[in-house]
Amino acid sequence: MEGKKKKVIVVTYYWPPAGGIGVLRCLKLAKYLTQHGWEPVIFTSSEEAYQFLDPKNNDEVPEGTEVIRIGAFSPLEAFKAFSGRNKEVPLMDIMATPAQKNRWLDHVGLWIRGNFFIPDARSFWMRPAVRRIREWLKHNHADAIFSDGPPHTNTVVANRIAEEFDLPWVADFQDPWTQVDYYAHMKIGRRADRIHRRMEQDAFRRADAITIASPTWAGDLEAIGARNVEVLYYGYDEADFEGYRAQSVDRPILFHGGLLGNDRYPAPLVEALKRLKEAGVAGMEGLDIRLAGGVSPDVVSNIKAAGLEEELTLMGMVSRADVLGEISMAGLLLLPINIAPNCKGRVPGKLFELMRSGKPILALGPVDGDVARLLRETGTGETFEYDDVTGVQSFLLRYFSGSLDLPRQSMMDVRALSNERGGARLAALLEEAMQARSSAPGRER
């Protein structure tokens, strides 16, 4: 008979019905924790705080999961009104997708965000979240706590609760904090920077284990004092591919799903396509460049200026189920990595679904980065630097001619990168944290 499950408090601002890629990591980990002896109790924000909804994500929540929602003021709607944005359109990233008009207001907004909303724009949620978890713990028992960051408001909340109630804590730094690529663009002053770094170091000292999404970023965290850091890849859920079948269509389809901002404008791809179109290359007939998700107006303008307006299809925000449908029909999947100082460690969550799809991947970014290594080892794609128009053009010629062959560098199996494996490893980390804390000097045993 199955033993009684241990309870873990999960602090995550995003939870279904929230949509987008940001909700999936914690959702999938919680889903598979339940298969490894843990019962997650979710503390999350109110549904009104979410910019984009995908009700299908509710199907992923384990039956019987206790979900406690906590409301708080969100400045995002106020910023939309302040910057003249359409209140009905989700605001995903003002640096990657700036306003088409009055861009100076974005700079003002960034300065306010970086210096007054610490650690992030969800900071108003901290106090009510701490208060609500504290009240819950007065009447309930928890064996450990897990936090999902960013937003690192989650990290701060979990730190305070772990310290007050002496709970084992695994802190997920899915993305870094002060080392994240956009930190340098937030116009953060000295005072705010000191607060950010103090909060980050407090988390390093208190967390029993830290997880992060790539090997390079794990090394970066350790370089500034983090302990017990382990790579926990974003992964993919095999259950999402039940009934999936890669399809062949009679025209070349290039697909990208997710945010496509100015910091990942696929310049060599656009230039290579422009040259090939002008040359009348065989196999390009009926080309469809399909972009789903938030796309910067600048990116759209540049693609049209390259003479590719007829080939461009802007799909807007779509559900995950629809994204998988698009992937199944695409001939080539696009994965531009952020152009940033620490982009070698940037491993987008979507990568693993793309690899599992069986479709070839064209990635843009450092050829010595973590994404490039994963693509080489699994034989699922190739990576090109942002200045390598010739390399991208050669790759596209092979694709359009039907001669694209992707060699595998090792025997890495994509299925080893599943969310089920990740959930099992997180369960083990929580167990290890419990054991380490119970045996620490000064603890009653």
C-alpha positions as CSV (number, residue, x, y, z in Angstrom):
1,M,0.0,0.0,0.0
2,E,1.2,3.5,-0.9
3,G,2.5,5.4,2.1
4,K,1.3,8.8,3.2
5,K,2.6,11.6,1.0
6,K,4.8,14.4,2.3
7,K,3.5,17.9,1.8
8,V,5.4,20.6,0.0
9,I,4.4,24.2,-0.2
10,V,4.8,25.5,-3.7
11,V,5.2,29.2,-4.1
12,T,4.5,30.2,-7.7
13,Y,3.0,33.4,-9.0
14,Y,1.8,31.7,-12.2
15,W,-0.6,28.7,-12.2
16,P,-3.4,27.6,-14.4
17,P,-5.4,29.0,-16.0
18,A,-2.4,31.2,-16.8
19,G,-1.0,30.7,-20.3
20,G,2.3,31.1,-21.9
21,I,5.6,29.2,-21.3
22,G,6.2,30.7,-17.9
23,V,3.6,28.6,-16.1
24,L,4.7,25.3,-17.4
25,R,7.9,24.5,-15.5
26,C,6.3,24.6,-12.1
27,L,3.1,23.0,-13.3
28,K,4.8,20.0,-14.8
29,L,7.2,19.6,-11.8
30,A,4.2,19.7,-9.4
31,K,2.3,17.2,-11.6
32,Y,5.1,14.6,-11.4
33,L,6.0,15.3,-7.7
34,T,2.7,13.6,-6.9
35,Q,4.0,10.4,-8.5
36,H,7.0,10.4,-6.2
37,G,5.6,10.7,-2.7
38,W,4.9,14.4,-2.5
39,E,1.6,16.3,-2.2
40,P,2.0,19.9,-3.5
41,V,0.0,22.7,-1.9
42,I,0.0,25.6,-4.3
43,F,0.1,29.3,-3.2
44,T,-0.4,31.5,-6.2
45,S,-1.8,34.8,-7.4
46,S,-5.4,35.6,-8.3
47,E,-6.5,34.8,-11.9
48,E,-7.0,38.5,-12.6
49,A,-3.3,39.0,-12.5
50,Y,-2.6,36.9,-15.6
51,Q,-1.9,38.6,-18.9
52,F,-2.7,35.5,-21.0
53,L,-5.1,32.7,-20.2
54,D,-5.0,29.1,-21.4
55,P,-7.8,27.2,-19.7
56,K,-6.4,23.9,-21.1
57,N,-3.6,24.1,-18.6
58,N,-6.1,23.3,-15.9
59,D,-6.2,19.7,-17.2
60,E,-2.5,19.4,-16.0
61,V,-3.3,20.1,-12.4
62,P,-3.2,16.8,-10.4
63,E,-6.7,15.9,-9.1
64,G,-7.3,17.0,-5.5
65,T,-4.4,19.6,-5.5
66,E,-5.0,22.3,-2.9
67,V,-4.7,25.7,-4.7
68,I,-4.8,28.9,-2.6
69,R,-5.0,32.1,-4.5
70,I,-3.8,35.4,-3.1
71,G,-4.8,38.7,-4.6
72,A,-2.6,41.8,-4.7
73,F,-2.2,45.1,-6.6
74,S,-0.5,44.6,-10.0
75,P,1.0,47.7,-11.7
76,L,0.8,46.2,-15.2
77,E,-2.6,47.5,-16.1
78,A,-1.6,51.0,-14.8
79,F,1.5,50.8,-17.0
80,K,-0.5,49.9,-20.0
81,A,-2.7,53.0,-19.6
82,F,0.4,55.1,-18.8
83,S,2.2,54.0,-22.0
84,G,-0.9,54.2,-24.3
85,R,-1.0,50.4,-24.9
86,N,-4.2,48.5,-25.7
87,K,-5.5,47.1,-22.4
88,E,-6.8,44.0,-24.1
89,V,-3.4,43.0,-25.5
90,P,-1.1,41.0,-23.2
91,L,2.1,42.9,-22.1
92,M,4.8,40.3,-22.2
93,D,8.1,42.2,-22.2
94,I,8.4,45.9,-22.7
95,M,12.2,45.6,-23.5
96,A,11.7,42.9,-26.2
97,T,8.4,44.3,-27.6
98,P,8.5,48.1,-27.1
99,A,5.5,50.4,-27.8
100,Q,5.1,51.6,-31.3
101,K,4.7,55.2,-30.1
102,N,5.9,57.2,-27.1
103,R,8.8,54.8,-26.5
104,W,10.2,57.2,-24.0
105,L,7.4,56.2,-21.7
106,D,8.8,52.6,-21.8
107,H,12.2,54.0,-20.5
108,V,10.4,55.8,-17.6
109,G,8.5,52.6,-16.9
110,L,11.7,50.5,-16.8
111,W,13.4,53.0,-14.4
112,I,10.4,52.8,-12.0
113,R,10.2,49.1,-12.3
114,G,14.0,48.6,-11.7
115,N,14.2,51.0,-8.7
116,F,10.9,50.7,-6.9
117,F,9.5,47.3,-7.6
118,I,12.0,45.1,-6.0
119,P,12.7,42.3,-6.8
120,D,10.2,42.6,-9.7
121,A,6.8,44.0,-10.8
122,R,5.1,41.3,-8.6
123,S,6.6,42.7,-5.4
124,F,3.2,43.8,-4.1
125,W,2.3,40.2,-3.8
126,M,5.0,39.5,-1.2
127,R,3.4,40.6,2.0
128,P,-0.1,39.1,1.3
129,A,1.5,35.8,0.2
130,V,3.7,35.6,3.3
131,R,0.7,36.4,5.5
132,R,-1.5,33.8,3.9
133,I,1.1,31.0,4.0
134,R,1.8,31.8,7.6
135,E,-1.9,31.5,8.5
136,W,-2.1,28.2,6.6
137,L,0.9,26.8,8.5
138,K,-0.8,27.6,11.9
139,H,-3.3,24.9,11.1
140,N,-1.5,22.6,8.7
141,H,1.8,20.8,8.5
142,A,4.3,21.0,5.6
143,D,7.5,19.0,5.2
144,A,9.3,21.3,2.8
145,I,8.9,24.3,0.5
146,F,9.6,24.8,-3.2
147,S,9.7,28.2,-5.0
148,D,9.7,29.0,-8.7
149,G,11.5,32.0,-9.9
150,P,11.4,34.3,-11.7
151,P,9.5,36.3,-10.7
152,H,11.9,36.2,-7.8
153,T,9.2,37.7,-5.6
154,N,8.4,33.9,-5.2
155,T,12.0,33.4,-4.0
156,V,11.7,36.1,-1.4
157,V,8.4,34.8,-0.1
158,A,9.7,31.3,0.2
159,N,12.9,32.5,1.9
160,R,10.9,34.3,4.6
161,I,8.6,31.3,5.2
162,A,11.5,28.8,5.3
163,E,13.4,30.9,7.8
164,E,10.4,31.6,10.1
165,F,9.2,27.9,10.1
166,D,12.6,26.2,9.7
167,L,11.4,24.4,6.6
168,P,13.7,22.6,4.1
169,W,13.7,24.7,0.9
170,V,14.6,24.0,-2.7
171,A,14.7,27.3,-4.6
172,D,14.3,27.1,-8.4
173,F,16.3,29.7,-10.2
174,Q,14.9,28.7,-13.6
175,D,16.5,32.0,-14.7
176,P,19.2,33.8,-12.8
177,W,18.4,36.9,-10.7
178,T,21.1,39.6,-10.9
179,Q,22.9,37.7,-13.7
180,V,19.8,37.5,-15.9
181,D,20.2,39.1,-19.3
182,Y,17.7,41.9,-18.8
183,Y,19.0,43.0,-15.4
184,A,21.5,45.3,-17.0
185,H,18.7,47.0,-19.0
186,M,16.5,47.7,-16.0
187,K,18.2,51.1,-15.3
188,I,18.7,49.9,-11.7
189,G,20.4,52.4,-9.4
190,R,23.0,51.7,-6.7
191,R,20.5,51.6,-3.9
192,A,18.2,49.2,-5.7
193,D,21.1,47.1,-6.9
194,R,22.3,46.6,-3.3
195,I,18.9,45.4,-2.2
196,H,18.6,43.0,-5.1
197,R,22.1,41.5,-4.3
198,R,21.3,41.3,-0.6
199,M,18.1,39.4,-1.3
200,E,19.9,37.1,-3.7
201,Q,22.6,36.3,-1.2
202,D,20.1,35.7,1.5
203,A,18.5,33.1,-0.7
204,F,21.8,31.5,-1.4
205,R,22.5,31.2,2.3
206,R,19.1,29.9,3.3
207,A,18.2,27.5,0.5
208,D,19.1,23.9,1.0
209,A,19.4,23.3,-2.7
210,I,19.1,25.5,-5.8
211,T,18.0,24.4,-9.2
212,I,18.6,26.2,-12.5
213,A,17.9,25.5,-16.2
214,S,21.3,25.1,-17.7
215,P,24.9,24.0,-16.9
216,T,26.4,27.4,-17.8
217,W,24.1,29.3,-15.5
218,A,24.7,26.8,-12.7
219,G,28.4,27.7,-12.9
220,D,27.6,31.4,-12.9
221,L,25.5,31.1,-9.8
222,E,28.2,29.2,-8.0
223,A,30.7,31.9,-9.0
224,I,28.8,34.4,-6.9
225,G,28.3,32.2,-3.8
226,A,25.4,29.8,-4.4
227,R,25.7,26.3,-2.9
228,N,24.3,22.9,-3.8
229,V,23.3,24.1,-7.3
230,E,21.9,21.4,-9.6
231,V,20.8,21.6,-13.3
232,L,17.1,20.9,-13.7
233,Y,16.3,21.2,-17.4
234,Y,13.0,22.6,-18.4
235,G,12.1,19.4,-20.1
236,Y,9.0,18.3,-21.9
237,D,6.0,16.2,-21.0
238,E,5.6,12.9,-22.9
239,A,1.9,13.0,-22.1
240,D,1.6,16.1,-24.3
241,F,2.7,14.0,-27.2
242,E,0.1,11.3,-26.8
243,G,-1.4,11.0,-30.3
244,Y,1.2,13.4,-31.8
245,R,2.1,12.6,-35.4
246,A,4.6,14.6,-37.4
247,Q,2.9,15.6,-40.7
248,S,4.3,16.4,-44.1
249,V,2.8,19.2,-46.1
250,D,3.3,20.3,-49.7
251,R,4.9,23.6,-49.0
252,P,7.8,24.8,-46.8
253,I,6.6,26.0,-43.4
254,L,9.0,27.8,-40.9
255,F,7.5,28.1,-37.4
256,H,8.4,30.0,-34.3
257,G,6.2,30.0,-31.1
258,G,6.7,32.4,-28.2
259,L,8.1,35.8,-27.7
260,L,10.1,37.2,-30.6
261,G,11.5,40.5,-29.4
262,N,14.2,42.9,-30.6
263,D,16.8,41.0,-28.5
264,R,16.3,37.9,-30.7
265,Y,15.5,39.3,-34.1
266,P,16.6,36.5,-36.5
267,A,18.6,38.8,-38.8
268,P,20.7,36.1,-40.6
269,L,17.6,34.0,-41.3
270,V,15.7,37.0,-42.7
271,E,18.7,38.0,-44.9
272,A,19.3,34.4,-46.1
273,L,15.6,34.0,-47.0
274,K,15.7,37.4,-48.8
275,R,18.7,36.3,-50.9
276,L,17.3,32.9,-51.7
277,K,13.9,34.4,-52.7
278,E,15.6,36.9,-55.0
279,A,17.6,34.1,-56.5
280,G,14.5,32.1,-57.2
281,V,15.7,29.0,-55.4
282,A,13.7,25.9,-56.1
283,G,11.7,24.5,-53.2
284,M,10.7,27.9,-51.8
285,E,7.4,28.0,-53.5
286,G,4.6,28.6,-51.1
287,L,7.0,29.5,-48.2
288,D,5.0,30.3,-45.0
289,I,6.9,31.9,-42.1
290,R,4.5,31.4,-39.2
291,L,5.0,33.3,-36.0
292,A,2.9,32.6,-32.9
293,G,3.0,34.7,-29.7
294,G,4.2,38.2,-29.0
295,V,6.2,39.7,-31.9
296,S,7.9,43.0,-31.7
297,P,6.7,45.6,-34.2
298,D,10.3,46.2,-35.1
299,V,10.8,42.5,-36.0
300,V,7.7,42.6,-38.2
301,S,8.8,45.8,-39.9
302,N,12.2,44.3,-40.7
303,I,10.8,41.1,-42.1
304,K,8.5,43.1,-44.4
305,A,11.3,45.4,-45.4
306,A,13.2,42.3,-46.6
307,G,10.5,41.6,-49.1
308,L,9.0,38.7,-47.1
309,E,5.6,40.2,-46.3
310,E,3.7,37.8,-48.5
311,E,5.4,34.9,-46.8
312,L,4.7,36.1,-43.2
313,T,1.8,34.9,-41.1
314,L,1.3,36.5,-37.7
315,M,-0.8,34.2,-35.5
316,G,-1.0,36.2,-32.2
317,M,-1.3,34.4,-28.9
318,V,-2.3,30.8,-29.3
319,S,-2.8,27.8,-26.9
320,R,-0.2,25.2,-26.2
321,A,-2.3,22.6,-28.0
322,D,-2.4,24.8,-31.1
323,V,1.4,25.3,-30.9
324,L,1.9,21.5,-30.9
325,G,-0.4,21.4,-33.9
326,E,1.7,24.0,-35.7
327,I,4.9,22.1,-34.8
328,S,3.5,18.9,-36.3
329,M,2.9,20.6,-39.7
330,A,6.1,22.7,-39.8
331,G,9.0,21.7,-41.9
332,L,11.5,23.7,-40.0
333,L,11.4,25.0,-36.4
334,L,13.1,28.3,-35.5
335,L,14.8,29.0,-32.2
336,P,16.6,32.4,-31.8
337,I,18.4,32.8,-28.5
338,N,18.5,36.2,-26.7
339,I,21.4,38.3,-27.8
340,A,22.9,38.9,-24.3
341,P,26.2,38.6,-22.4
342,N,25.1,35.4,-20.7
343,C,23.3,33.8,-23.6
344,K,25.5,30.7,-23.6
345,G,23.4,29.5,-20.7
346,R,20.0,30.4,-22.1
347,V,18.0,27.2,-22.7
348,P,14.4,28.2,-23.6
349,G,11.7,25.9,-22.2
350,K,10.3,25.4,-25.7
351,L,13.6,23.7,-26.9
352,F,12.7,20.3,-25.4
353,E,9.3,20.1,-27.1
354,L,10.9,21.1,-30.3
355,M,13.5,18.3,-29.9
356,R,10.8,15.8,-29.0
357,S,8.8,16.7,-32.1
358,G,11.2,15.1,-34.6
359,K,11.3,18.2,-36.7
360,P,14.6,19.8,-37.6
361,I,15.6,22.9,-35.6
362,L,17.5,26.0,-36.8
363,A,18.8,27.8,-33.8
364,L,20.6,31.2,-33.7
365,G,23.0,31.9,-30.9
366,P,26.4,30.9,-29.6
367,V,27.8,27.8,-31.2
368,D,29.5,26.9,-27.9
369,G,26.4,27.5,-25.8
370,D,24.2,24.9,-24.0
371,V,21.5,24.9,-26.6
372,A,24.0,24.2,-29.4
373,R,25.5,21.3,-27.3
374,L,22.1,19.8,-26.7
375,L,21.1,20.0,-30.4
376,R,24.4,18.4,-31.5
377,E,24.2,15.6,-28.9
378,T,20.6,14.7,-29.8
379,G,21.0,15.3,-33.6
380,T,17.9,17.5,-33.6
381,G,19.2,20.7,-35.1
382,E,22.1,23.1,-35.9
383,T,23.1,26.4,-34.3
384,F,24.5,29.5,-36.1
385,E,25.9,32.7,-34.8
386,Y,23.9,35.9,-35.5
387,D,26.5,37.0,-38.0
388,D,26.6,33.8,-40.0
389,V,24.3,34.5,-42.9
390,T,26.3,32.2,-45.1
391,G,25.9,29.2,-42.8
392,V,22.1,29.8,-42.4
393,Q,21.8,30.2,-46.1
394,S,23.6,26.8,-46.7
395,F,21.3,25.2,-44.1
396,L,18.2,26.5,-45.8
397,L,19.4,25.4,-49.2
398,R,19.7,21.8,-47.8
399,Y,16.2,22.1,-46.3
400,F,14.5,23.5,-49.4
401,S,16.2,20.8,-51.6
402,G,15.2,18.0,-49.2
403,S,18.8,17.0,-48.4
404,L,18.9,18.2,-44.8
405,D,20.7,15.5,-42.7
406,L,21.4,16.2,-39.0
407,P,24.2,14.1,-37.5
408,R,24.1,13.0,-33.9
409,Q,27.2,13.7,-31.8
410,S,26.3,11.3,-29.0
411,M,23.6,8.9,-28.0
412,M,21.7,11.3,-25.8
413,D,18.1,10.4,-25.8
414,V,15.6,13.3,-25.9
415,R,13.3,11.2,-23.7
416,A,15.8,11.4,-20.9
417,L,14.9,15.1,-20.7
418,S,11.2,14.6,-19.8
419,N,9.3,16.4,-17.1
420,E,8.7,13.0,-15.4
421,R,12.5,12.7,-14.9
422,G,12.7,16.2,-13.6
423,G,9.9,15.7,-11.1
424,A,11.6,12.6,-9.8
425,R,14.8,14.5,-9.4
426,L,13.1,17.4,-7.6
427,A,11.4,14.8,-5.2
428,A,14.9,13.4,-4.4
429,L,16.2,17.0,-3.8
430,L,13.4,17.7,-1.4
431,E,14.1,14.4,0.5
432,E,17.8,15.2,0.7
433,A,17.0,18.7,2.0
434,M,14.8,17.2,4.7
435,Q,17.5,14.8,5.7
436,A,20.2,17.4,5.7
437,R,18.2,19.8,7.8
438,S,17.1,17.2,10.3
439,S,20.7,16.1,10.9
440,A,22.1,19.6,11.1
441,P,23.8,20.6,14.4
442,G,21.4,22.1,17.0
443,R,18.3,20.4,15.6
444,E,16.3,18.2,17.9
445,R,16.2,14.6,16.7
